[in-house]
Amino acid sequence: MKLVRSHVLVGIDADSLLAGARQVEQDLIEAVADAGLTDEVRVLETGSLGLVGQGVVIAVYPDRIMYAGVTSNNVAEIVQEHLLKGRVVQRLAVSLPTVKPIRLGGIGLTHEQPRVVLQNCGRIDPESLNEAIAAGAYQGIAKVIEESLSPQDVVQIVSDSGLRGRGGAGFPTGKKWSFTASGPEKYVVCNADEGEPGTFKDRLILEGDPHRLIEGMILAGYAIGAHHGIVYIRGEYALSIERMQNAIHQAYDQGLLGEHILDSAISFSISITKGAGAYVCGEETALIESSEGKRGFPRLKPPFPGAVGLHGKPTVVNNVETLANVAPIVAHGAKWFHTLGTKTCPGTKVYTILGHVATPGLIETEMGTTLREIIYKYGGGMRGGKRFKAALIGGAAGAFVAEDGLDIPMDFDSLREYAAVLGSGAILVLEEGTSIVELLRGILHFFRHESCGQCAPCRVGTQRLVEFIDRISLGRGTSDDLDLLVDVAAIMRDTSFCPLGQSPILPIESALRDFGTEFRARIRTTTEQTA
Amino acid sequence: MQRLLERYPPAREHLLEMLHDLQDQNPQHYLSDDAMAAVASYLGLTLSDVKGTASFYSMFSFAPRGRHIIRICASPPCQLLGATTIQAKLREKLHVAVGETTADGAFTLETTSCLGVCGVAPAMMIDDEVYGNLTPERIEVIIDKMRREDEAS
């Protein structure tokens, strides 16, 4: 590979494609050639650079400068000024407010982040196996082969690392693997059915570093004794499916998938299953049913998938982010993983920060980082300098956290003490003036739509919750409606078949705990007065 | 149709893929009874089983749809940033309710759960394209432009 002086990385993801990233990339390549810099500057594609909603984003290395909101009109100037003369186009920030140079490692989303999962996202070309390998991909597998680690050794490393499932529940991954029943045929399933409203971290991992996921799946397969894996990806995620398919082909071509991986005794194959629009399929047993070509009805547990899973065989289902942690843990060891995060929740967590923050986007920080730090350090603070009101953490199946919760460390255990959950890692930030009643109404409508209808508590309960909240929202509710909201949701929590019906209590209780007055203000008369 | 099905082994685990492919190749973007009957016979399932499975998933349609399918996000993050206004604008502009197709067969208006592009909320998808940072004014521009392009082709 020829050495060049500068690299210009164009972030290609669903957001930036929409803003014309491919055209900008093409224009950059031409402008670099026109300036006679072809031998000195290389223009490359990478995954998301972490900024979302800001159009086409490019990064210039080694200068560590980022431009957001780049259009074809700015390309010539960036090439002429920055790449040719070495002058950062600061001036554009004034004359063209959409183009803002941001120095990486400064403030906001580009603040130095301890990246494990997103280590290569936004730095490598996700369509190039060579770049992934140069950035450390497949070193975990290499270590297993070189040091002749047994499957039990791999399970032990992951157990010792303290890695907990990043899909929401936080169950120890090593334990999940060790619970897998014995048998000649087993499966590894990667849950990429990311449907929790406000969550798109898995999409950006799939789009930005698919080989990391493949390696994680091979290692999981080796650990539990499975030879086949499937990646179940949401049908709406067209680019994720394309990039993952491409990465799988490359891995087969280079002997990183298939029989005798790297001439070892390890064999593993991976295929992709495309979802068709059903939130409940994010639940692991519903996902298994759907993968078998059936309605995505959750199964009764036990038996757990570790005993009876896909096609009735022992199966491990892990979230994308969980599997993306596996290769670095195996490569660097359990001790290294414990240098990050908290004692009971080691490692990092990937979040999507959204809503009324200055810079919405994707970040990765150590477990145990406070919500305040996430919003004010990485999210750039509140949009327009407004006052913080609340954050909805974990999507629809999450909980509201008010101002008094800003300093809670974000990890599975600390949030549970506050009756909140880490969930999918979606952080929807709300400014003063936002109606919690209306937001909760949206959430309850969402649950009604997504209830699969298999069990009565959820099928009927989600409908009732909508009726109560609609009455309250329209000013026709009574205090009975408020009580029923909690009572019905509590019954659903206790009696529903799967986490979908068990979840509405979380947003309802937390909303009423901190913003009960807002709900009561909508109730014009009490039951007694009506009677 | 048969050739499309035979790209897959006749196993039920490929049912969703087959349904996706059949719907994609239908010019009216839906699963006809004929298509589902063909799948049923290929997989040795009953038609009701195939239909029952397909109807579970919101990406499949059983009635003909317009040339373009507009799917406006109905999830809380988009709602927070104005999706309700955008949906009302679309209904007014197209003279349809959610789930209906315009009289000229050009557009079908649907809602969707989170598209995962919340950074540009409120967002919608038209066919395979995502549109973000929507305003009522942008809706005018986008729909008018698509109508002009359709007439030109």
Interface residues (C-beta under 8 A of the other chain):
Chain A: A14 D15 L17 L18 V52 G53 E194 G195 E196 P197 G198 T199 F200 R203 R234 G235 E236 Y237 A238 T273 K274 G275 A276 G277 A278 Y279 S290 S291 E292 G293 K294 R295 G296 H311 T352 L354 G355 H356 P360 G361 L392 A396 A426 L428 L430 T434 E438 L439 G442 I443 H445 F446 H449 E450 C452
Chain B: A11 R12 E13 H14 L15 L16 E17 L19 H20 G52 T53 F56 Y57 S58 M59 F60 A74 S75 P76 P77 Q79 L80 L81 T112 S113 C114 L115 G116 V117 C118 G119 V120 A121 M125 D128 E129 V130 Y131 G132 N133
